[in-house]
């Protein structure tokens, strides 16, 4: 059991993070903002894809799951990160910003009992949201994709991942 297990909204990195903060969670929100390299989706009973574009839809989905459950619905927001050539996990700014956007949207609908880690990711997004598109395209991952032009327009879908 992790120290984040008392919180409704938790945050960590990569597949190891799912194992760490997923304990006792109802669902994992997997954030791979650029999906620049094919990654295996972590094993967990319920995994949905989240990010800047569908942050509001994810928040509504969590509220609906909570109403269905009739009790607090706990989520582990996990930033995918990127893998280095040696297989180790690398910090990916685009995933931090995407995860923070999801956490911010959760808070805006009242799902706001956040771990300090989740609160810090949220603060990264809220503090940098005006520059999010630039930061993501200029990030190490963004540059490796040729500095893509990003469409951060809202979408109203919450993909359930296999």
C-alpha positions as semicolon CSV with decimal commas, in nm:
position;residue;x (nm);y (nm);z (nm)
1;X;0,000;0,000;0,000
2;X;0,136;0,339;-0,103
3;X;0,102;0,659;0,095
4;X;-0,115;0,791;-0,190
5;X;-0,373;0,518;-0,125
6;X;-0,575;0,748;0,104
7;X;-0,643;0,988;-0,185
8;X;-0,917;0,970;-0,445
9;X;-0,689;1,109;-0,718
10;X;-0,331;0,979;-0,733
11;X;-0,044;1,035;-0,974
12;X;0,267;0,847;-1,086
13;X;0,474;0,753;-1,391
14;X;0,478;0,459;-1,632
15;X;0,376;0,100;-1,585
16;X;0,563;0,078;-1,252
17;X;0,350;0,372;-1,137
18;X;0,033;0,178;-1,214
19;X;0,152;-0,095;-0,980
20;X;0,237;0,164;-0,715
21;X;-0,066;0,398;-0,712
22;X;-0,316;0,161;-0,870
23;X;-0,345;-0,046;-0,554
24;X;-0,706;-0,008;-0,443
25;X;-0,797;0,227;-0,730
26;X;-1,112;0,173;-0,933
27;X;-0,953;0,280;-1,261
28;X;-0,631;0,398;-1,421
29;X;-0,631;0,704;-1,643
30;X;-0,335;0,645;-1,876
31;X;-0,191;0,965;-2,025
32;X;0,029;0,926;-2,332
33;X;-0,022;1,273;-2,478
34;X;0,176;1,222;-2,799
35;X;0,174;0,842;-2,818
36;X;0,502;0,884;-3,005
37;X;0,604;0,523;-2,967
38;X;0,377;0,221;-2,938
39;X;0,356;0,128;-2,572
40;X;0,192;-0,160;-2,400
41;X;-0,106;-0,051;-2,198
42;X;-0,060;-0,147;-1,834
43;X;-0,261;-0,436;-1,701
44;X;-0,542;-0,318;-1,476
45;X;-0,912;-0,401;-1,463
46;X;-1,017;-0,061;-1,606
47;X;-0,779;0,161;-1,805
48;X;-0,899;0,466;-1,997
49;X;-0,699;0,704;-2,212
50;X;-0,684;1,063;-2,094
51;X;-0,513;1,383;-2,196
52;X;-0,563;1,747;-2,272
53;X;-0,819;1,694;-2,546
54;X;-1,057;1,467;-2,354
55;X;-0,997;1,595;-2,001
56;X;-1,357;1,717;-1,955
57;X;-1,499;1,391;-2,092
58;X;-1,279;1,192;-1,854
59;X;-1,399;1,401;-1,560
60;X;-1,763;1,339;-1,656
61;X;-1,687;0,968;-1,698
62;X;-1,538;0,951;-1,347
63;X;-1,845;1,127;-1,204
64;X;-2,074;0,880;-1,382
65;X;-1,872;0,585;-1,247
66;X;-1,889;0,734;-0,898
67;X;-2,268;0,772;-0,922
68;X;-2,299;0,415;-1,048
69;X;-2,081;0,288;-0,763
70;X;-2,263;0,498;-0,502
71;X;-1,933;0,572;-0,330
72;X;-1,602;0,743;-0,396
73;X;-1,451;0,632;-0,728
74;X;-1,072;0,632;-0,695
75;X;-0,847;0,697;-0,993
76;X;-0,477;0,659;-1,056
77;X;-0,370;0,915;-1,316
78;X;-0,052;0,777;-1,469
79;X;0,170;0,965;-1,712
80;X;0,315;0,714;-1,959
81;X;0,656;0,878;-1,989
82;X;0,896;0,767;-2,260
83;X;1,138;0,480;-2,270
84;X;1,507;0,544;-2,324
85;X;1,711;0,314;-2,548
86;X;1,821;0,122;-2,239
87;X;1,456;0,062;-2,144
88;X;1,450;0,296;-1,846
89;X;1,163;0,539;-1,802
90;X;1,218;0,903;-1,897
91;X;1,020;1,206;-1,777
92;X;0,802;1,336;-2,062
93;X;0,678;1,692;-2,021
94;X;0,387;1,631;-2,258
95;X;0,254;1,353;-2,036
96;X;0,296;1,564;-1,722
97;X;0,097;1,847;-1,879
98;X;-0,168;1,605;-2,010
99;X;-0,202;1,435;-1,672
100;X;-0,224;1,773;-1,500
101;X;-0,504;1,873;-1,739
102;X;-0,702;1,562;-1,647
103;X;-0,648;1,622;-1,275
104;X;-0,752;1,987;-1,314
105;X;-1,075;1,880;-1,487
106;X;-1,144;1,624;-1,215
107;X;-1,107;1,899;-0,955
108;X;-1,339;2,126;-1,152
109;X;-1,622;1,872;-1,116
110;X;-1,554;1,816;-0,746
111;X;-1,326;1,511;-0,760
112;X;-1,053;1,695;-0,578
113;X;-0,920;1,483;-0,292
114;X;-0,575;1,475;-0,459
115;X;-0,243;1,341;-0,343
116;X;0,038;1,597;-0,330
117;X;0,181;1,431;-0,641
118;X;-0,148;1,479;-0,826
119;X;-0,175;1,838;-0,702
120;X;0,175;1,913;-0,834
121;X;0,091;1,771;-1,177
122;X;-0,227;1,980;-1,178
123;X;-0,028;2,292;-1,089
124;X;0,213;2,221;-1,375
125;X;-0,080;2,222;-1,617
126;X;-0,262;2,524;-1,475
127;X;0,059;2,726;-1,460
128;X;0,163;2,635;-1,814
129;X;-0,170;2,580;-1,993
130;X;-0,129;2,890;-2,208
131;X;0,193;2,749;-2,349
132;X;0,092;2,381;-2,352
133;X;0,091;2,336;-2,730
134;X;0,433;2,498;-2,767
135;X;0,585;2,307;-2,475
136;X;0,456;1,976;-2,605
137;X;0,574;2,030;-2,963
138;X;0,912;2,164;-2,842
139;X;0,964;1,881;-2,589
140;X;1,216;1,606;-2,648
141;X;0,936;1,376;-2,763
142;X;0,775;1,648;-2,974
143;X;1,101;1,730;-3,147
144;X;1,164;1,361;-3,216
145;X;0,833;1,367;-3,406
146;X;0,937;1,676;-3,600
147;X;0,773;1,932;-3,372
148;X;0,415;1,839;-3,465
149;X;0,142;2,097;-3,492
150;X;-0,100;1,996;-3,222
151;X;-0,474;2,001;-3,229
152;X;-0,569;2,037;-2,864
153;X;-0,938;2,090;-2,941
154;X;-1,170;1,916;-2,695
155;X;-1,302;1,572;-2,783
156;X;-1,591;1,401;-2,612
157;X;-1,471;1,042;-2,593
158;X;-1,313;0,831;-2,325
159;X;-1,140;0,536;-2,489
160;X;-1,127;0,223;-2,277
161;X;-0,793;0,061;-2,345
162;X;-0,744;-0,313;-2,387
